Amino acid sequence: MGSETSPAVFIDRDGTIMEDAEYCSHPKQVKVFPGVPQALQRLKSKGFKLIVITNQSGIGRGFFTVDEYRSVESEVARQLGHDLIDATYFCPDVPGLDRSHRKPSPGMILQAKQEHQIDLARSFFIGDKEIDVECGRNGGVRTIRVQTGIDCDISGSTADWIAKDFPTAAEIILNATS
């Protein structure tokens, strides 16, 4: 296997590419935001790997099972268009456990880097919370905070860019790398 690495866009799920249904546990709750599939397609066509990085503490809290999480993940893939997302990493832990994978720790980014030959220096993280920005920063990638989540107060954000939504964030990446 060659040492060829690709850039990636790490993507938070809830509040970033779909509506944040507090502890989403059922496919019926999945509503992908308008323009997201097309934006992902454009990023993919430019050679970015698309990797979802999501904290799912609802599993650790006993609100839903890993199987229920998987059925939601399948519905997200269906609404986005299959084969768009290269990989999904999720952390089931509740906050407060000292875990290397739960955002803002960069564990999921580092695992993806190993498993998918990713060049972090050319990669980005798009998320709707400051915890996503911190995760991206801790993982050594540039960050974009979107304003489509529950907490849209971005004052004091340390993100490299602020975007109103995911398609705008994709545009920023395409312009920054063209």
N, C-alpha and C positions, 0 to 999 in steps of 0.2 A: 504494500500500500504506500502511495506517495505521501510526501509531507505537505501536500497541497491543503491550505486552509481556506475557509470561506468566512465572509462576514456574516453576522446574524442580526436579526432583530428579535430581541427578547420581548415578549408581550405579556402583560398582565391580562387576566381574563375579565373578572367581574368589574364593571364600571369603565372598562377600557374598550373592549370589543363587543361587549353585550351589556344590557342593563343589569345593574347590580340588584339582584333579587336576594336580599339578606339570606345567607346560607342556602343558596340555590341547590335544591335536592331533587328536582323533577324536570324532565325534558320540557314539559309544558311551560316552565318558567323562563325558558331560554328565548331571549329576543336580541338577536345580533343587531347592532346599530346600522343604520343605512350607510352605504358606501364602504363598509369595512371589507367585504369580499373583494371588491375591485381594487381597493388600496393594497390589500395583501398580495393580490395577483401582480400588481405593478412592482412591488418590492421583490417578489419572487423572480420576476422576469429580469430583474437587474442583478440576480445572483445571490440575493440574501437568503439564508436559511431562516425559517420562521419558527420560533420556539416559544411556546407558552410556558410561563413560570407563574404558578398560582399557589397562594396559601389557602388551604381548605381546612381550617380549624374546626369546621362543623363536623368533620369525621372524628377528630379527637374529642370533641364535646359530646359525641353520641347523637348528634342531630340527624345524621344520615350515614350510610355505609359506603365503603369503597365501591361496591357495585352500583349504588345509586349515583355516586359521583361519576362513574364510568358512563352511565346512561346519559347523564347530562353532557359529558364530554363528546359522546357520539352525536348528540343532537347539535352541539356547537359545530362539529365537523360537517354535519349535513347542511346546516344553514350557511356555512362559509363556502362549502364546496370541498368534497373529499380531496385529499392529496395536497391541500394548500399548506397545512401546518406540518412541519417536519417532525416535531416532537413536542410532547407536553410533560412537564414535571410538576408534581404537586407535593405540598408538604401538609400532612394531616395533623401536625402537632398543634396543641393549644399554645397561646402566647405564654411566655414566662418559663417554658422549658428551655434550657439552654441547648438549642439545637443548631447545628451548622447549616441546616437547610432552610429553616423558616426565614422568609424575608424579614428584616433587611440583611440577614447573613447571605453571602453570595454562593452558598453551597450548590444550589440548583444550577446557577450559571456555570460554575466550575465543573460540575458533573457533565453538563451539556457540552462544554468546551472539549472535554476528554472524549466523549462519545460521538461527537459530530465534527471534530477537527475544525474548531472555530477560532478565528483570529479576533480576539477581544478588542484589539486596538482599532479595528474597523467596524465594530459592532455598536448597537444601540439598544436601549431599553425604553419601552413606552409603557407608562402606567398612570393610573389616576390618583395614586396616593403618594405621600412623601416617603413612605416605607419602600415603594418601588424605586423611587429616585435614589434612596440610600443603598438599596440592593444593587442597582446598576453601578453606582459609584464604587461600592465595595468590590464589585466584580471587575472594575476597570473599563467600563463602557460608557459612552455618552448617553445622556438621559433626556427624555421628553416627558413632561407631565401634561396629560390631557385633562380637560375640565368636564368630563362626562360622568364622573362618579358621584357618590353621595356627598363627599366633601369637596366642593369646588373652590374653596378658599385657598388660593395659591400664593397668598402673601407670604413672603419669607421662604418660598420654595428654593431649593438649591439646584433645581434641574437646569440643564444647559439650555433648554428651550421650553416654552409653554405653548401648548396648542389647544384650540377650542375642542378638537375632536380627533379621532384616529386618522381619518383621511388627511387632515391638515398635518398631523405628525408625520405621516408617510411622505407627504410632499416635502417637508423639511429635510428628511433623510435623503430623498432623491436629489434635492438641490444641493445638499452638503457633500454629496458623493459624486456628482456628475462631473 
